[in-house]
Amino acid sequence: MVKGSEEVLTSDHHGCFKGKACNVEEKVVELVNNTKKVGKDDPRRIVHSLKLGLAATMVSSFYYFEPLYDSFGASSIWAIITVIVVFEFSVGATLGKGLNRTTATLVAGGLGFVAHYIASISGKIGHPILLGIFISIMSGTATYLRFFPKLKAKYDYGLLIFILTFDMVAVSGYRDDEILKLAWHRIANILMGGFIAVVVCIFVRPVWAGADLHQLVSTNIRNLGIFFEGFGYEYFGGLEGESIWGEDVLSYRALLSSKQNEEALCFQARWEPPHGMFRIWHPWKEYNKIGSLSRECAYRFEILNSLKAHTIQSPLEIQRQYQEHCLQLCIESGKALNSIAMAIRDIIPPAMAKSHTEKAKEKAEALMSLLKSSHFNGDMKMVSTTTLIYLLIDCLSCVEKIVDSVHDLVSLARPKTTHPPKQAGVMSTEQKAPHNIIITHIQIAE
């Protein structure tokens, strides 16, 4: 009986061990697959890792070679710390962080030395008291500045380094008579580490934040165009029963949460030197404007998508006289967005987009004329149709704003390729169009 129990326990232990081994094997396989996926999604990540290793190896030579170590001493560790902390994925991010750290170190180091000098004049008793007061004031002020949204978004790291450097220089000077030499060694090592990080980041397979921002904005607008065309075909039956609805049609949703990423890339791009098609005065702020308008368009598309989801449960019968105009409005607007995406990609005037928006506006005017001649008579389907038509026209208005913003971007980025400026009369007509739509809407409701 005991022997049988021992055999059962042994079998259970063996099964448990085998189960754990299988779990470990599955986790190892999952880790390997995730590692491959990260590299395949963006091969630049692998290059970035190798670049950081190269920069760290170069700066570590300060410890290996006696002449360098004798010149900078134990403070050489600051060069290694600087490379690891400053080295970012893109050139703009590295330059921005490096300049933040360098500026903060220089200012804080100078102020720390001045604070130490003033405090030393007061004698042995007053020296630590004044140092404590200076540290409290400067640290508290810099910390409070970090709560300002604009400063936090752009210079939070610099303010943090300012606090760290000022406190270390001021406190170290109390026990070290060679405070000037100490401050110089730290500043020199930080400058050297930052210089190595920037050189490696720029000259070894650089990743430009400006190029990433450019590609992101272009891709987002292209996704908007794919949805608008797809919505027209799917909702208004342009494909006669066929469905093109899929995940790619809903790719525009990435726009809804892209604001923070766009702003970060825009800030980083402004630090970068001229490269490729981007010149020194490239209007990076215009990308924020285009991104905001694109998100407004994406929010409206979310409403359109919800209407489509609703009609799956209870189909909305669009009258034939409206259906064709709505379909063409969606198609032409989608083509306009695709043309805008290509215009941004190649930095060329959005001439084709203008042509498509004009055709879409003709369809919008035809729809408004039909609505004026229609009568509700309590028909709820007609109310739903009217709501949908006004939403489509509102989306078209948003597309027009994006076209104008892209035109401004191209004219500022490469003036030689732009068309002559629009006449004042054309602008006033475009600006009055939304108001005319609102007035018409009120008349119909009445």
N, C-alpha and C positions, 0 to 999 in steps of 0.2 A: 504493500500500500504506500509506504514511504517512498519506495523506489519509483513508483508511478508518479507520485506528486513531484519528485525531483525532475523527472523527465518532462512533465508539463511545464514546470517553472523554467527549465532550460529552453524549451521550445518558445515560451513567451518572451524570454530575454532575447533569444535569437531573432524573433519576429520584430521586437521593439527596436533592436539595433539595426536590423535591415531597413525598417521604416524610417529611422533617423538618417541612415545613410542615403536613402532615396531622396529625402527632403533636402539634405545638404547638396546632393547632386543637382536637384532641380533649381535650387537657389544659385548654384555656381553657373548653370546654363543660362538662367535668367539674367545674372550679372553680366555674363559675356555678351548676350544678345543686346542688353541695354547699352553696353559699352560700344558695340558696333553701331547701334542706332544713333547714338550721340554723334559719332564721327561721320556717319553717312548723311545725317540731317544737315550738317554744316562742316565740311572738311577743314575749314579755317580754324576750327577749335583745336584740331591736332597741331596745326602749324603754330597757333598761339602758345600752346603748351611748350612746344620745342623752343620757341623764341624766348619765353620766360626763363627756361633752363639755360639758354645761351647767355642771356643778360646776367643771370645770377652767377654763372661761371666766370664771366669776364670781371665782374665787380669783386668776386672773392679773391682775385689775384692781389688785392690790396693786402691781404693777410699772408699770402704765400711768398711774395718777394720782399726781401729785406729793405731795399731803398724806399719802396712805397710805404711799408709799415713804419719805417723810421720817420717818414715825413708826416704821416697822419696819426700814427700811434693807435691806441686801442679804440679811438673814435671811428676807426674804419668800419666798425659794425653798423654805423649809421648809413653808410653807402649801401650795404646789403639790405637793410631794412627798407631804405627808400626804393630800391628796385622792386622788391616784393610788393610793397604797398602801392606804388605809383603805376606799375605796369598793368595796363588795361587792355581790353580786347581791340579797341579801335585807336587810331592815331589821335583823334580829337579828344577822346576820354583820357588818354595818357598825357597829352599836352596840357589839358585843363587841370588834371590832378597834379601834374608836376609843377606847373606854374603856381597853383594854389599853395602847394607845399613850400616851394622856393620863396615866394613872396611872404608867406606867413613866417617862415624861418628867419628871413632877413629882418623883417619888422620886429618880430618878437625878440630876436637876439639883440638888436640894437636897443630896444626899450628895456630889456633885462639888464644889459650892461649899464644903462643910464640909471636904472632903479638901484642897482648895486652901488654905483658911485655916489649917488645922493644919500643913500642910507649909510654908507661908510663914513660920511662926514660927521654924522651925528654922534659918533663914538660907539663904544662897545655896548652900552645899554640901549641906546636908541636904534642901533643898526638892525637887530632882529625885529624890533617893533615896527619900524618903517617898512622893512621888507615884507612883513606880514600884511601891513596895510596896502602896499602896492600890489601884492599878489591877490589879495581879496578884491580890490577894485578892478584890476585888469581881468581876472578870471571871471568875476561876476558879470562884468560888462560884456565880455565876449560870449559868455554863455547865454545872456539875455538876447544878444543879437541873433543867436541861432534859432530863436523862435520866430523871427520875421520870415514869412513864407518865401519871398524872393531870395533872401540871403541863404536860407536853408537849402533851397533847391539848387543854388549855384555855388555857394561858397561855404557850405557846412564843414567840409573837410578842412579847408583852409583855416577856419575859425578854431576848429579842434586842435590843429597843429600849432596855432598861435598860442593857445592856452598852455599846451604841453611844453613848448619851447621856452616861453617866457618864464614859467614856473621853474623849469629845470636850470635855466641860466641864472636866474635870480637866486635860487636856493644854493646852487653849486658855488656861486661866488662867495658865499658866507664862509665856507671852509677851504676854498681854494683861492690862493692869492693870484694865480695866473688865469683869471677869468677871461681876459681878452683872448689869450691863446686857446683856451678851452672852447670859447664860442666860435673862434675862427675855424678850429678843427672840425667842429660839428657842421658848421655851415658849408665848409669846403667839401666834406664827405657827402652831404645831402645834395649839393650841386653836382658833384661827380656822379653819384648814383642816378640822379634824375637825368643827367646828360646821356649816360649809357642806355637807360631805359628808352629814352626818346629816339636815340640813334638806331637802336635795334628795331624798335617799333616802326620807324619810318622806312628804313632801308632793307629790311628783311620781310618780304611778302606783306606789305602794309595792308591794313584793313581800314578803309576810310568811312567814317561816320556819315559824311556827306553823300557818298554813293549809296549807302544803306538807306538813308532817309529818302533819297531820290527814288530808289527802287520801291520802297515801301509805299510812298504816296501814289506812284504810278500803278502799282498792283492793286491797291485799295480801290482806286477809281475804276480799274478794269473789272474788278469784282462787282462793283455797283452796276456797270453796264451789262454784265452777264445776267444779273438778277432781273433788271428791268426788261430786257428782251425775253428772258425765260418766263417772267410773269405774264407778259403779253400773250405769248404763245399758249401757255398753260391755262390762263384764266379765260381768255376770249376765244379759245378753240382754234387757234391759227394752224395747228397741226392735225386737225380733224381726228381727234381721239388719241394720237400719240402723246406721250409724256416725256419731257426732257428734265423733269424735276429730279434733282439729286443734291448731294452734299456740295458740289462745286457751285451750284446756283445760290446756296446759302453762305458762301464764303465771305460775303459782305459783312457778316456779323462780327468778324474780327475787328472791324472798324469801330464798333461801339466801345471797345476797351483799349483803343490804340493811342489815346491822347497822351498819356504819360510817356510812352515809348517815343512818340514823335517829338515831344518837347525835349526829351533827353538827347535824342539824336541831333536835333536842331542846335541845342546848346553846344554839343561836342563839335559839330561841324564848323561852328564859327571860330574855333581855335585852330583849325587845320590850315596848313599852307596851301596855296593854289596847286591843284592837281587835276589831270585829265581835262574834262570840259568845264570844270568848276574854276572860275576865276576869283581873284582876290576880293572883288566886291559882289560876289554872288549873293543874291537876296534870300538868305536862309529863312528870314521871318515870314516870307510869303508862303512857305510850306506850311507853317502853322495855320495861316488863314485858309489855305486850300483844305487842310486836314479838318478844320472846324466845319467848313461847308460840307465836306464829304460825310462827316458824322451826322450833320443835320439831315442829309439825304438818306443816310442809313436808318435813322430813326423813323422817317416816313415810310421807308421800305418795310420796316418791321410791322407797321400798321397794315400795309398792303398784304404782307405775308399772313397776318392774322385773319384778314378778310378771306384769303384763299383757304386757310385751314377751316374757316367757318363754313365756306361753301361746300366743303367735302361732305359735311353732315346735311346741309340743306342747300342744294344748288341754287344759285341766283341766276334767273333768266334775264340775260341782257338782250334788249331789243336789237334787231338787226341793224337799224339805222344808227345805233350807238356803237355796236360791236366793232365794225370795221374801222371807224375813226379811233376808237380806244386802242385797238390792236396796232395801228400804224403809229399812234402817239408813243406807245411803249417801245416799238421797234426803233423808231427814229431817235428817241431819247437814249435808248441803250447804245445805238451806234455812235451817238454824239459822245457818250461817256467813254466808249472804247477809243474813239479818235482823240479825246483829251488825254487818255492814258498814254497813247503813242506820242502825242505832242510833248508831254512832260518827259517821256523817256528819251526823245531825240532833241529836246529843246528847240522845237520849231513852232511857228504860229499855228493855233488850232483852227485852220481854215475849214477843213472838212467838218469839224464839230459845229461850226457856225451854220453850215449848210444843212446839217441834220436837225439842228434846233429850230431853224426857220420852217422846215417841213413839219416838225412836231407842233410848232405854234399854229400853223395853218389848220392842223387837225383839231387843236384845242379851240380855235375860233369857230370851227364848224360845229364842234360839240356844244359850245355856248349858244350858238344860233338855234340848234335843235332844242336845247333846254328852254330857251326863251319861248319857243312856239309850242312847248308841251304843257299839259295841264295835269296836276296831281290827281284830283278827284278822289282823294283818300287812298290811293293805291300805294301800299307800303313798299312794293317792289320798285316803284318809280322813285320813292324816297331813297331807297338803298342805292339805286342806280345813280341818282344825282350826287349822293355822298361820295361814291366811288369816283365819279368823273371829276369832282372838285379836288379830291385827293391826288388823282393823276396829274391834274393841272398844277397843283402845288408842288409836286415832285419835279415837273418840268421847269417851274420857276427856279427851283433849287439847282437844277442842272445848268440853267443859264448863268447863275451866279458863279458856278464852278468854272464855266467856260471863260467868263470875264476875268476871274482871278488867275487862271492859267495864262491868259493873254498878257496880263500884267507881269506875271513871273517871267515869261519868255522875253518880253520887251526890256525888262530890267537886267536879265541875265546875259542876253546876247542882242544888243540893240540893232545890229545890222540885219538880223533875220526877221524883224517884226514888220507888220503891215502899218500903213499910216493910221494915226489915232482916229477913233470913231468920232463922227460928228455929234455936236451937242444935241441936235434934234433926235438922233437915234437913241441916245442915252435917255432923253426925257420920255420917249415913247416906251422904252423898256421899263423905266421906272414907274410909268403910269399903268402898265398892264395889270399888276396885281390889284391896284385900286379899282380898275374897271371890273375885274372879276368879282371883287367883293360887292360892288354896287349891283352887278347883275344878279348875284346870289340873293341879295336882299329883295330885289324886284321879284324874283321867282318865288321866294318864300311868301311874299305878300300875295 
